[in-house]
Amino acid sequence: MDFEVRHRFPIPPEALWATVFSPAYERAVDEHSGFPRTVLSESREGGVRRRRVRVESPRELPPVLARALGTSRLTYEMDEVYHEDDLLMEWTVIPAVAADRVDARGTYAIVPAEGGCERVIRGSVKVSIPLVGGRIERAIGDELRSSYERNRVFVEDWLAREA
């Protein structure tokens, strides 16, 4: 299942990039979201920054997902590659369980747009579990979309406070 989420913000692309990938903003998002993230590794080579982050959900998975994945809580690592000159981040999710049956990856880009910029998140989720793979893909896609919608509001509030 492929998805795309777009949000416009009334600031230049470089300003939004600097904001949403700043340490202060990331700490605030972690606290607000309730999804604690731990940076496992980080490196930089030229204009490319690489990071591996562990995410542990405090929420229990819906029963059908929990049974299919064999765990009640979602835990995963995320590889992030930031192409800072292009305002583009590539992400790949590596689940703690069923990693051989789940493929989730995509991009997070900030591009110029009328009156400021647009954040464009594109991704693909593929789950190779018979009978329930499609339902799991939709559930993950729905959660990602709703998470980015909640985050849009957080970004707008953050920008208003910083102005």
ABEGO torsion letter per residue (X at the ends): XBBBBBBBBABBAAAAAAAAABAAAAAAAAAAAGBBBBBABBBBBEABBBBBBBBBBABBBBAAAAAAAGBABBBBBBBBBBBAAAGBBBBBBBBABGAAABBBBEBBBBBBBBGEBBBBBBBBBBBBBBGAAAAAAAAAAAAAAAAAAAAAAAAAAAAAAAX
